[in-house]
Amino acid sequence: MDRLADYLAATRAGHVDHAPYEPIPTVSWDGQVVLLSPELLGITEPRYGDFIAGNVLHQPITAMLAGAGDLDYVAEFVTALNDCADHCAFYDFCRGAQAGNRYFEHASFIARETTYCRTTRQALVRAAADHLTPQGGAP
């Protein structure tokens, strides 16, 4: 509820965050870097490979971030975020779910909706709306 209250207060004050996705670079013990989700570190998948964006021992993170769009999994995630923004009524609050949830729930980053979003974002908004809507009438 605090998350929803903070979002509503920020929205009313005109401080809605429209920043692009947070790339969340995660660095492993040996310098390998994955983007979007720490849970992808150490995972190998035929479609995406090892999710490694680079190694901080050989390349600065800023350079990895500059080339992030060239990584298939990042490009798919950005496409899915744009799809959410265009079609989901909860996007302004949810901001497109989490990359790890998209991958581990659907084995890709293309899916528009995740169980995580339905249970932690959408259900919260619906429950609050149901509670605040007068019985038998319009809000």
BAFI-3210 file (N, C-alpha, C; in Angstrom, 3 decimals, decimal comma, padded with zeros to 6 digits):
// residues 139
n [1|2|3|4|5|6|7|8|9|10|11|12|13|14|15|16|17|18|19|20|21|22|23|24|25|26|27|28|29|30|31|32|33|34|35|36|37|38|39|40|41|42|43|44|45|46|47|48|49|50|51|52|53|54|55|56|57|58|59|60|61|62|63|64|65|66|67|68|69|70|71|72|73|74|75|76|77|78|79|80|81|82|83|84|85|86|87|88|89|90|91|92|93|94|95|96|97|98|99|100|101|102|103|104|105|106|107|108|109|110|111|112|113|114|115|116|117|118|119|120|121|122|123|124|125|126|127|128|129|130|131|132|133|134|135|136|137|138|139]
n.u [000,818|002,009|003,712|001,874|000,549|002,687|003,209|000,751|000,785|003,067|002,247|000,057|001,435|002,783|005,161|005,842|007,720|009,212|011,401|013,694|014,073|015,775|019,007|020,369|023,174|024,971|027,711|029,879|031,999|034,273|034,307|032,509|029,613|026,134|023,031|019,942|018,838|019,883|019,530|020,069|022,733|025,144|023,465|022,846|021,544|020,232|019,059|019,792|022,391|024,950|024,104|025,942|027,185|029,630|032,934|034,172|036,857|037,965|036,538|034,795|031,799|030,112|030,557|029,535|026,855|026,253|026,234|024,144|021,658|022,285|022,307|020,426|018,575|018,213|017,212|014,780|013,521|013,216|011,504|009,257|008,685|007,907|005,629|004,055|003,754|002,192|-000,151|-001,052|-003,033|-001,971|000,615|001,892|002,129|003,279|005,481|006,350|007,097|009,527|012,656|013,817|011,585|010,019|011,667|012,067|009,464|008,402|010,366|011,374|011,775|009,748|007,068|004,114|002,749|003,251|003,108|004,144|003,688|000,884|000,233|001,611|001,381|-000,932|-003,024|-002,874|-003,603|-006,183|-007,436|-007,272|-008,830|-011,296|-011,829|-012,048|-014,109|-017,452|-020,081|-022,286|-022,266|-020,778|-017,272]
n.v [-001,191|001,186|001,643|002,115|004,372|006,200|006,384|007,495|009,960|011,143|011,274|013,030|015,295|015,819|014,502|012,177|009,415|009,142|007,981|006,027|002,392|000,847|-000,272|-001,913|-002,998|-005,875|-007,152|-009,874|-012,000|-012,347|-010,225|-010,326|-009,014|-008,709|-007,473|-005,863|-007,806|-009,257|-011,964|-013,237|-013,696|-016,146|-017,863|-019,823|-019,942|-021,326|-019,565|-016,947|-017,092|-016,532|-014,258|-012,287|-009,034|-007,922|-007,463|-006,017|-005,892|-005,546|-003,644|-000,585|-000,124|001,831|001,697|-000,840|-000,386|001,450|-000,183|-001,863|-002,185|-003,799|-006,339|-009,279|-010,059|-007,709|-005,968|-007,283|-007,012|-004,213|-003,799|-005,189|-003,618|-001,235|-002,192|-002,815|-000,215|000,901|-000,627|-001,475|-000,798|-000,515|000,291|002,799|002,631|000,106|-000,005|-001,878|-004,361|-006,809|-007,766|-010,289|-011,726|-011,785|-013,388|-015,814|-016,654|-016,901|-017,749|-015,965|-012,504|-011,161|-011,371|-009,674|-009,530|-010,519|-012,958|-011,925|-009,136|-009,129|-010,026|-008,365|-005,733|-005,126|-006,433|-005,088|-002,426|-002,925|-003,939|-001,730|000,087|-001,254|-001,141|001,579|002,367|003,342|001,248|-000,132|002,058|004,426|005,310]
n.w [000,000|000,723|-001,445|-003,506|-002,454|-002,396|-005,144|-006,059|-004,702|-005,832|-008,492|-008,337|-007,593|-009,854|-010,392|-011,869|-012,818|-015,828|-016,844|-018,848|-018,887|-016,128|-016,334|-014,533|-014,020|-013,176|-011,519|-011,576|-009,515|-011,054|-012,765|-014,872|-016,497|-016,331|-017,592|-016,632|-014,806|-011,835|-011,408|-013,770|-013,956|-014,365|-015,680|-018,537|-021,756|-024,699|-026,611|-025,817|-024,996|-022,601|-021,357|-020,812|-020,848|-021,000|-019,602|-016,719|-016,273|-018,693|-020,075|-019,709|-017,713|-018,731|-021,488|-022,010|-021,408|-023,389|-025,618|-025,083|-026,382|-028,514|-027,574|-027,708|-025,677|-024,198|-026,139|-026,735|-024,242|-024,041|-026,213|-025,250|-022,995|-024,238|-025,524|-023,304|-022,262|-024,269|-024,221|-021,670|-018,888|-016,390|-016,577|-015,905|-013,153|-012,704|-014,469|-016,291|-015,247|-014,132|-015,499|-014,887|-013,951|-016,278|-017,930|-016,402|-015,976|-018,559|-020,316|-022,117|-023,031|-024,141|-023,401|-022,400|-019,940|-016,563|-013,912|-011,613|-011,940|-012,093|-009,495|-007,680|-008,467|-010,188|-008,742|-006,335|-007,054|-008,006|-005,678|-003,957|-005,421|-005,397|-002,688|-002,267|-003,887|-003,779|-002,567|-004,901|-006,594|-008,850|-008,788]
ca.u [000,000|002,906|004,187|000,778|000,345|003,797|002,977|-000,364|001,232|003,987|001,448|-000,701|002,383|003,400|006,522|005,823|009,004|009,101|012,753|013,770|014,341|017,030|019,733|020,814|024,347|025,395|029,085|030,226|033,291|035,361|034,169|031,468|028,477|024,842|022,151|018,504|018,401|020,988|019,241|020,565|024,160|025,394|022,494|023,134|020,331|020,577|018,576|020,452|023,770|025,205|023,595|027,062|027,299|031,039|033,705|034,715|038,313|038,385|035,698|034,003|030,364|029,466|030,630|028,575|025,516|026,085|025,963|023,133|020,615|022,738|022,091|019,070|017,662|017,908|016,332|013,451|012,953|012,801|010,309|008,150|008,336|007,147|004,331|003,320|003,415|001,147|-001,368|-001,422|-003,571|-001,212|002,027|002,452|002,465|004,122|006,673|006,729|007,539|010,955|013,223|013,966|010,271|009,645|012,436|011,856|008,072|008,022|011,534|011,713|011,542|008,728|005,730|003,644|002,298|003,834|002,417|004,679|002,960|-000,522|000,045|002,217|001,022|-002,322|-003,924|-002,849|-004,406|-007,589|-007,938|-007,454|-009,972|-012,501|-012,048|-012,364|-015,308|-018,674|-020,906|-023,461|-022,191|-019,525|-016,307]
ca.v [000,000|002,346|001,865|002,734|005,722|007,030|006,615|008,428|011,281|011,669|011,587|014,260|016,413|015,976|013,948|010,814|009,033|008,629|007,614|004,709|001,268|000,827|-001,433|-002,721|-003,835|-006,729|-007,596|-011,117|-012,009|-012,310|-009,048|-010,468|-008,127|-008,927|-006,315|-005,978|-008,640|-010,015|-013,402|-013,780|-014,007|-017,575|-018,619|-019,959|-020,296|-021,384|-018,408|-015,707|-017,331|-016,430|-012,955|-011,414|-007,812|-007,595|-007,718|-004,741|-005,936|-005,251|-002,631|000,132|-000,381|002,809|001,166|-001,949|000,196|002,075|-001,254|-002,767|-002,446|-004,829|-007,645|-009,727|-010,060|-006,321|-005,446|-007,862|-006,413|-002,849|-003,939|-005,572|-002,441|-000,333|-002,821|-002,575|001,212|001,176|-001,433|-001,888|000,280|-000,446|000,574|003,941|002,182|-001,097|000,318|-002,968|-005,558|-007,045|-008,614|-011,658|-012,370|-012,073|-014,525|-017,065|-017,076|-017,134|-018,162|-014,906|-011,171|-010,562|-011,417|-008,388|-009,582|-011,566|-013,246|-010,959|-007,871|-009,334|-010,219|-007,323|-004,400|-005,046|-006,823|-004,002|-001,324|-003,355|-004,035|-000,367|000,656|-001,896|-000,654|003,005|002,579|003,172|000,087|000,128|003,284|004,730|005,978]
ca.w [000,000|000,740|-002,817|-004,245|-001,907|-002,881|-006,569|-006,212|-004,247|-006,843|-009,674|-008,060|-007,523|-011,168|-010,362|-012,367|-013,422|-017,191|-017,259|-019,497|-017,991|-015,360|-016,845|-013,387|-014,287|-012,073|-011,762|-010,875|-008,827|-012,030|-013,614|-015,892|-016,251|-016,981|-017,465|-016,401|-013,686|-011,230|-011,479|-015,039|-013,815|-014,208|-016,470|-019,962|-022,471|-026,127|-027,366|-025,404|-024,559|-021,160|-020,922|-020,456|-021,643|-021,060|-018,394|-016,241|-016,310|-020,059|-020,705|-018,696|-017,730|-019,612|-022,854|-022,083|-021,452|-024,704|-026,581|-024,535|-027,377|-029,444|-026,953|-028,036|-024,544|-023,836|-027,201|-026,509|-023,042|-024,376|-027,058|-024,369|-022,193|-025,102|-025,713|-022,052|-022,191|-025,250|-024,085|-020,310|-018,055|-015,141|-016,872|-015,171|-011,800|-012,771|-015,259|-017,183|-014,519|-013,937|-016,553|-014,394|-013,944|-017,672|-018,431|-015,675|-016,126|-019,957|-021,094|-023,057|-022,491|-024,992|-022,777|-021,905|-018,562|-015,726|-012,659|-010,664|-012,103|-011,720|-008,054|-006,843|-008,948|-010,617|-007,648|-005,357|-007,572|-008,035|-004,306|-003,459|-006,137|-004,868|-001,322|-002,294|-004,693|-002,991|-002,937|-005,719|-007,389|-009,530|-007,910]
c.u [000,865|003,395|003,115|000,533|001,444|003,622|001,867|000,031|002,156|003,232|000,681|000,209|003,089|004,814|006,560|007,133|008,762|010,476|012,728|014,104|015,688|017,803|020,298|022,031|024,746|026,753|029,366|031,616|034,458|035,222|033,114|030,260|027,263|023,995|020,724|018,099|019,582|020,786|019,748|022,037|024,335|024,437|022,979|021,884|020,646|020,192|019,363|021,914|023,881|024,773|024,701|027,136|028,755|031,716|034,375|036,236|038,846|037,646|034,915|032,506|029,651|029,478|029,657|027,156|025,239|025,742|024,864|022,060|020,990|022,579|020,645|018,124|017,298|016,961|014,913|012,769|012,443|011,554|009,093|007,721|007,502|005,746|003,458|002,858|002,249|-000,187|-001,834|-001,858|-002,776|000,230|002,609|002,847|003,477|005,477|007,198|007,292|009,062|011,465|013,343|012,643|009,812|010,365|012,079|010,402|007,743|009,158|011,846|011,434|010,398|007,357|005,353|003,329|002,947|002,959|002,870|003,907|001,500|-000,707|000,622|001,855|-000,475|-003,294|-003,998|-003,726|-005,889|-008,189|-008,191|-008,670|-011,281|-012,842|-012,527|-013,638|-016,542|-019,487|-022,100|-023,394|-020,857|-018,589|-016,403]
c.v [001,259|002,683|002,568|004,161|006,671|007,374|007,648|009,839|011,919|012,078|012,884|015,481|016,650|015,440|012,498|010,549|008,447|008,266|006,262|003,634|001,424|-000,419|-002,368|-003,592|-004,585|-007,303|-008,841|-011,000|-011,874|-011,171|-009,140|-009,615|-008,613|-007,688|-006,763|-006,765|-009,417|-011,519|-014,041|-014,168|-015,499|-018,462|-018,667|-020,506|-020,297|-020,134|-017,133|-015,890|-017,188|-015,082|-011,944|-010,228|-007,408|-007,928|-006,409|-004,733|-005,537|-004,092|-001,897|-000,174|000,601|002,342|000,000|-001,413|000,836|001,036|-002,202|-003,131|-003,489|-006,236|-008,064|-009,627|-008,650|-005,718|-005,989|-007,225|-005,003|-002,876|-004,276|-004,400|-001,460|-000,874|-002,624|-001,119|001,550|000,501|-001,743|-000,687|000,461|000,021|001,726|003,570|001,044|-000,823|-000,879|-004,203|-005,660|-008,011|-010,065|-012,403|-012,703|-013,328|-015,827|-017,540|-017,505|-017,625|-017,196|-013,577|-010,462|-010,475|-010,064|-008,444|-010,747|-011,801|-012,264|-009,636|-008,028|-009,399|-009,107|-005,906|-004,299|-005,380|-005,727|-002,839|-001,704|-003,417|-002,643|000,280|000,061|-001,362|000,804|003,331|002,372|001,977|000,540|001,387|003,447|005,438|007,484]
c.w [000,000|-000,665|-003,640|-003,761|-002,382|-004,360|-006,780|-005,791|-005,280|-008,102|-009,483|-008,028|-008,861|-011,258|-010,815|-013,102|-014,801|-017,746|-017,964|-018,461|-017,284|-015,784|-015,764|-013,719|-013,020|-012,430|-010,923|-010,262|-009,796|-013,041|-014,694|-015,500|-017,034|-016,727|-017,166|-015,163|-013,118|-011,329|-012,764|-014,967|-013,547|-014,985|-017,916|-020,628|-023,953|-026,907|-027,072|-025,026|-023,057|-020,568|-020,589|-021,429|-021,831|-019,745|-017,973|-016,193|-017,683|-020,712|-019,604|-018,830|-018,660|-021,066|-023,031|-022,192|-022,808|-025,770|-026,146|-025,552|-028,400|-028,879|-027,182|-026,855|-024,091|-024,867|-027,044|-025,309|-023,327|-025,258|-026,200|-023,481|-023,005|-025,361|-024,471|-021,972|-023,114|-024,940|-022,664|-019,466|-016,761|-015,341|-016,052|-013,746|-011,838|-013,428|-016,046|-016,526|-014,461|-015,006|-016,107|-014,372|-015,357|-018,156|-017,718|-015,721|-017,557|-020,852|-022,236|-022,369|-023,213|-024,317|-022,191|-020,414|-017,823|-014,499|-011,596|-010,748|-011,683|-010,208|-007,190|-007,267|-009,245|-009,483|-006,584|-005,804|-007,574|-006,632|-003,724|-004,118|-005,634|-003,484|-001,320|-003,088|-003,815|-003,485|-003,764|-006,566|-008,049|-008,567|-007,980]
res [m|d|r|l|a|d|y|l|a|a|t|r|a|g|h|v|d|h|a|p|y|e|p|i|p|t|v|s|w|d|g|q|v|v|l|l|s|p|e|l|l|g|i|t|e|p|r|y|g|d|f|i|a|g|n|v|l|h|q|p|i|t|a|m|l|a|g|a|g|d|l|d|y|v|a|e|f|v|t|a|l|n|d|c|a|d|h|c|a|f|y|d|f|c|r|g|a|q|a|g|n|r|y|f|e|h|a|s|f|i|a|r|e|t|t|y|c|r|t|t|r|q|a|l|v|r|a|a|a|d|h|l|t|p|q|g|g|a|p]
***
